Amino acid sequence: MRFLWKLIVSLLLNSAALFAAGRFVHGFTVTRDPKEFLFAAALLTLANLIARPLLKLIFSPVILLTLGLFSFVINAGLLWIIDFYSPGITIQGLPALLWGTVIVSIASILAHALARHRAD
């Protein structure tokens, strides 16, 4: 039940983050098609729940050396890969990727905090 709650919260907040990034970041385009948008949000959610913890484990020495800043690079890489595989979002240029990553990272932090709070 805890994993299902975390999945739902992450999906909702990642959807909101993608929408906000598409709305406020120049060069970060989000489709208006609901199926493609939900597919992109689902990919981002799965990447955050499965791939990101594995990447953080693999790169934990680098994350420690950079005092946690390399986590931002991991998030940017995952967002770039999702842009590559999903027709729902289009990221044009490095500034759009960086600002989009900031918004998605904040949503990820909120999702983690909400899921942890609900589980307690």
C-alpha positions in Angstrom: 0.0 0.0 0.0 2.9 2.3 0.8 4.4 1.9 -2.7 1.0 2.5 -4.3 0.7 5.8 -2.4 4.2 6.8 -3.4 3.4 6.0 -7.0 0.2 8.1 -7.0 1.8 11.1 -5.3 4.8 11.0 -7.6 2.6 10.7 -10.7 0.5 13.7 -9.7 3.4 15.9 -8.7 5.5 14.9 -11.8 2.5 15.8 -13.9 2.2 19.1 -12.2 5.9 19.7 -12.6 5.9 18.9 -16.3 2.9 21.2 -16.8 4.6 24.0 -14.8 7.9 23.6 -16.7 6.0 23.7 -20.0 4.2 26.8 -18.9 7.1 28.8 -17.4 10.3 27.6 -19.1 11.0 28.9 -22.6 12.1 26.0 -24.8 10.3 23.3 -22.7 7.2 22.3 -24.6 4.6 20.0 -23.3 1.9 18.5 -25.6 -1.7 19.2 -25.2 -2.6 15.6 -26.0 -3.6 14.0 -22.7 -2.4 10.5 -23.6 1.1 11.7 -24.6 1.3 14.0 -21.5 0.4 11.1 -19.2 2.8 8.9 -20.9 5.6 11.4 -20.3 4.5 11.9 -16.7 4.4 8.1 -16.2 7.9 7.7 -17.7 9.2 10.5 -15.4 7.6 8.8 -12.4 9.1 5.4 -13.2 12.5 6.9 -13.8 12.3 8.7 -10.5 11.2 5.6 -8.6 13.4 3.0 -10.4 16.3 4.4 -12.3 17.2 7.4 -10.1 17.9 5.4 -6.9 20.1 3.0 -8.9 22.0 5.8 -10.5 22.4 7.6 -7.1 23.8 4.3 -5.7 26.2 3.9 -8.5 27.4 7.5 -8.4 27.3 7.9 -4.6 31.0 8.7 -4.4 30.7 11.5 -6.9 27.6 12.8 -5.2 29.5 12.9 -1.9 32.5 14.6 -3.5 30.2 17.3 -5.1 28.2 17.7 -1.9 25.0 16.4 -3.5 25.2 18.6 -6.7 25.7 15.6 -8.9 22.1 14.5 -8.1 21.0 17.5 -10.2 23.0 16.1 -13.1 21.3 12.7 -12.7 17.9 14.4 -12.7 18.8 16.4 -15.8 20.0 13.2 -17.6 16.8 11.4 -16.8 14.7 14.3 -18.0 16.8 14.4 -21.2 16.3 10.7 -21.8 12.5 11.1 -21.2 12.5 13.9 -23.8 14.2 11.5 -26.2 11.7 8.7 -25.7 8.5 10.6 -25.2 6.6 12.6 -27.8 4.8 14.4 -25.0 7.7 16.8 -24.1 10.2 18.6 -26.2 13.3 20.3 -24.6 15.1 22.8 -26.8 18.5 23.7 -25.5 20.5 23.4 -22.3 18.9 26.4 -20.5 15.4 24.8 -20.9 16.8 21.5 -19.7 18.4 23.1 -16.6 15.3 25.1 -15.6 13.0 22.2 -16.3 15.2 20.1 -14.1 15.0 22.6 -11.3 11.2 22.4 -11.4 11.1 18.6 -11.7 13.6 18.3 -8.9 11.5 20.4 -6.6 8.5 18.3 -7.4 10.5 15.1 -6.7 11.6 16.4 -3.3 7.9 17.3 -2.5 6.8 13.8 -3.6 9.4 12.1 -1.5 8.5 14.3 1.5 4.7 13.7 1.1 5.1 10.0 0.6 7.3 9.7 3.7 4.9 11.8 5.8 1.9 9.7 4.7 3.8 6.5 5.5 4.6 7.5 9.1 
